[in-house]
Amino acid sequence: MPGTGASVDIVRIGLVCPYSLTLPGGVQGQVLALARALRASGHPTRVLGPCDGPPPDAGVTPLGNSLPTAANGSMAPIAPDVPCALRTIRALRDEEFDVLHLHEPLAPGPTVTALFLASIPMVGTFHAAGGSRAYDLLNPPVRWLRQRLAASFAVSEDAAAMAGGALGGDYEVLFNGVEIDRCAHADPWPTEGPTVFFVGRHEPRKGLAVLLEALQHLPDDVRLWVAGDGPETTELQQRMAGDQRVEWLGRIAEQEKLSRMRGADVFCAPSLRGESFGVVLLEAMAAGTPVVAGDIAGYARVARPGSEAVLVPPGDAPGLAVALEKVLGEPGLSDDLVANGLDRAEEFSMRRLADRYLEAYEGVRS
């Protein structure tokens, strides 16, 4: 996905996200980061999406609160209500965008509203992988809506296969991007001994329970930072009650996340399934931190085994412990992972991704 740096006209861009922009999530992070990169390229860009609290930056137009809804083995903070639809219509009218970029275009909420009503060129990026019951049940209507997109993209081959199989059409695979400078220049969080960092929703598919089991096989001086929360939080905290090696951080701000990535000795993402693309692995690589992760398809495309990360069979707690202890105990291995990871992260820079999307915007407007 090379960036061309090609000269383009100034374009007023609207990025529409169906998920609450004030809650942590991969799609939300990508949308906000892409907006920053597009603005840095000189193109006025606003993000439209639900917000459960103050907007996360000045370039966001809030569309109301979200309603957590079960989706893809997780809880999606979407806003399928009438007030959100009315705010979306008003924003589309007032902003006078030249092009709309819809992320998860068929998720209930502002992206679907835009698909129905917007009269300007639209492109869409599909993030989800693993199947969608809604696509299956509502196939004729959603196929019609997808056809309103002038160009369709997917963040991985799995996401493209899911969208294409359910909705038809062609999808260009454009992997997610990472903000290299923001990750590399974060101030490292201080540690008190060998430290492993986990961040993510506390739900079965993220594999936190496996990591906590692996911790029991690690030396007593190893510490674990656990960021995030979710349906498993209380149970897992009770299971680990009295283990002072685990620090439960709850939800943390983006800057603290990056600082802890920089400060930790290992970043661990022990996911079991359901990840279409491992952008969080790229963030750790860009922060200069070695990665140990679950060997699932979405992660293996980002971190090649033995080169940019140590990948472990999903659910294998003893194997995960061995991998973590090896990376913590072998400086040469750790240094190699960091060097390779920095090179790999540069291949997925948000600047390159923004350049390609700008080409697409120009293409659909011509």
Beta strands, then each sheet from edge to edge (+ up, - down):
strand 1: 13-16
strand 2: 45-49
strand 3: 60-62
strand 4: 67-71
strand 5: 74-78
strand 6: 99-103
strand 7: 122-126
strand 8: 151-154
strand 9: 172-173
strand 10: 195-199
strand 11: 223-227
strand 12: 246-250
strand 13: 266-269
strand 14: 291-294
strand 15: 310-312
sheet 1: 3+ 2+ 1+ 6+ 7+ 8+ 9+
sheet 2: 4+ 5-
sheet 3: 12+ 11+ 10+ 13+ 14+ 15+
end
